[in-house]
Amino acid sequence: MSNADAIITALRSGYDSLADLVSGYSDKQLAGPTGADEWDVSQVLSHLGSGAEIAQNSLHAALERKPGPGVEFNKTVWARYDGAGRRERLDWFLAANEGHTQSYESLSEETRTTLKIDMHYLPVPADVATAAFSRLSELALHSWDVHVGLDPAATITPEATQLLLPRTELLGGYLGKPDALNGKHALIAVTTTDPARELTLHLGEQVGVSAGAPEQSDGILTLPAEAWIRLLTGRLKPPYIPVGITTTGTADLDLLRRVFPAF
């Protein structure tokens, strides 16, 4: 199975799981809380639905060898969802994500390897694996936002975690806020479980993550891999902290949550 194949398979299972959960939601449940502090369930679904529509148009444009629809198209999609009722957002989310997932599934093996998609925010067109991974990242994190509204012990799915974990080396530098360190410098040895991985978290004028354990560290952080992903994306906060996390030295969760705020 190629990387694109694995990502598309995870997209399907992740979407099906979320769709199964929310399809029967009442209006009251759609207005319920989520892991995203400022969004109710319908607003999280609105974000995922509008994102799927935008990604679907980019994919179709690439298949038809046409220019991408551009940011003005995106604005019209966002405005439509923003002005919709909660029930409409649910219905549109279901239709848009099912359609977009099916579009990926229908791509031939050759197309999955050769197609380039203009994603606007990247300097060059992306391959199918990169574009699908972008959707998987959004879906996995925001699915957690919805699931945790019912179950504080909810986790990012193992399928998504397996694929997202290697990308945390890029994610850490992109999302980290060095101003929160107030000039502090430290190297933190990070050990994840399920799956197991050794990483180094660099804290200083720049924040970054690199593969492998440091020769010497100022602190040690051991935690499940899905919790590590949630830490970097501002989602490892009370009451959503799993048991089994251990910290020593400068590996302070309160500090790290300030370095990696919610987005």
N, C-alpha and C positions, 0 to 999 in steps of 0.2 A: 504493500500500500504506500503510495506517495504521500508527501506531506500535505498536499492539497486534498487528497482523498481523505486522510485522517481528519483534517479540519472540517471538511464538508460533512463527514459522518458525525462529528461532535456538534456541529451546527444543528443537524437534524435532531439528535437526541436532546440537546439543550432546549430547542424550540418546543419539541413535543412535550417535554416535562413542564415547561412554563404554561403552554397552552392548556394542558390537562388541568392545571391548577386553577387558572383564571377564567376558563370558558364558562363556568357556571356561577361566577361571582355575581352577587346582588349589587345594587347601586350603593348600598352602605359599605360593602366590602371594597368596591372600587374607590371609595373615598377614604379607605383605611390607611394606616401608617405603613411606612416602608423603612428600609435601611438608609434611604436618601432623606435627610432630615426635612428638606423643604418640599418634597414631592409626595403626593398620595399615590396609590396604586395606578390610577388612571394616567397620571402624569409620567410615571415610569414607562407604562405601556405606550404612551404618546411618543416618548423619546425613541423607543425601540421601533415603533411603527413608522415614524417619519424617517428614521435612519434607514430602515429597510427599503422604503420607497426611493429614497435618494440613491442608495447603493444599487437598486434594481435598474434605475435609469442609466447609471454609469455602466453597468454590466451590459445592458442592451445596446448602448451607444458603441461600446467596444466591439460587440459581436457584429454590429452593422457597419463598423468602420466609420463612424461618424464622430464629430466632436462631442465631448461631454456636455451635459445640459447647463452646467455653470451654476454659480452661486445664486443667481436670481431665481432659478428654478427651486433651489433649496429653500429660499425664503418663502416662496409660495406654499411649499409643503409644510414648513414649520407653522406658518400663519393659519393654515387650515386646521391643523391639529390643535393649536393653541385655542382656537375659537370653537372647538368641538365640545360636545358633552361627554361625560364619562363613558356612557354606553357606546357612543360612536368611536371613541378612542380604542376601546376594547375590540370592537368589530374590525376597525381598520388595522389594528395591530395584528390580529389573527390572519386577515387576508394578505397583508403586505409581507409578513414574515413567512407564511406558508408559500406564497408565490416566489419570494426571493430564494428560499431554500430549495424549492423545486428547480429553479433556474440553474443553480449550482449543480444540483444532482444530475441534470440533463446534459451537462457539458461532456463532450467526448474526452477520452484520455489525451488525445493530441491537443485539444483546445485547452484543457487544464494545464498543459505544459507550455503552450506557446502564446496564449492570449495575453495582451497587455491592456490594463484598465486605467483610465485617467481618474485619479481620486482627488484631484484639485489641490489638496493640502500636502501632497508629496511632490518633490521636485521633478520626478520622472514617473511615467506610467508604471503601475505595479503588476506583478504577475498574479495569477488566480489565487495562489496560496496566501500571498500578502493581503489581497483584498478580502478573502474569506476569513483570514485570521482577524482582521480589523472588526468584522462583524461578530466573530466568535467572542472576542474580548468584550465588546459592548454587551452582547447577549449574556455572557457568563456573569459579569459583574452586576448588571441590572436585574437579572433573574434572581441573584442572591438578594438584592434589595427587596424584591417582592416576597420571596420565600421567608425571609427573616421577619417580615411583618407578622407572620403567623407562628414561626418557630425560631426563637432567639438562638437556637443551636444549629441552625441551617449552615451549610457550607457550600463553597463552590464545588461543582461536580468533579469527580475524579477525572473524567474524560477531558474536561476543559483545563483542569489543573495541570495535567500531564503536558499539555501543549503550551499553556501560558508560562509555566515555570522557566523555560530557557530564555524567554523574552524579558524576564525581570532584570537582566543585565543592562538592557536598553531603557527599560521603564524607570529604574531607579534614578538615573541621571536626568531623565526628562521630567519627572514629577517632584524630585527632591527640592526643598526650599532651604538653601544654606543660611539665609538670614535668621532662621529660627535657632541656629546654633550659637548665635552671639559670639562668634569668633572661636568656638571650640573646635578642636581637631581630634579625630579618633579613628581607629580601625576596629571594626567589629566583625568577629568571626560568626558567620551565620550557618547553622546546620538545619536543613529541612528534613522532614520525614514524609513518606507517602506522596511523592517519591523522595528518596534521599538525595541530597545535593549539598555540597560545601561551597560557600560563597564568601566574599569579603565585601562588607559595606564600608565605603569610604565617606567619612564626614569631615567637612572642611569648607574651604572657600568654594569648592565644587563638591556636589554629592554624586556618588556613583556606586555601581555594583559591578564586581568582577568575579569571574569563575575561580574556584579554588579557595582554600583556607589560607589566611595570612600566616607568615612565619611567627609573628608576634602580634598580639591583639590587645586592645584596651578593654575589651568586653566580649562576652559570648552570648549569642541569642540562638536558642534552639526552639523550633516550633514546627507545626505541620505546614507543608508546602502551601496549602490553600490559605492558611492564615498569613503566611509571608506575602502572598499576592494581595490579600486584603489590607495588610499593613501599608504596602506601597501605594495603594489606591484609596487610603483614608477610610477603610472599613473595619479596622481592628480596634473597636471601641466598646466600652461597656454598653449594654450587657452582652455583647457578641464575642467575647473572648473565650476561646476553648481552653479546656484543661490541658495541662502538659506543656505549657510554655515556660521555659526557664531563661533567666537573664542573670548575667554577672557584670560587674564593672560598669562601664559607661553604656551598656546595652539597656537603657532605660526606656520602657514603653511610652511613658508620658512624653519624653523628649522626642522619640521617633515619630510619635503621632503628630507632633508639631512640625517636624521636618517633612512629613508626608500627609498633608491635610486632605480632606475630602475634596473631590472635584466633580 
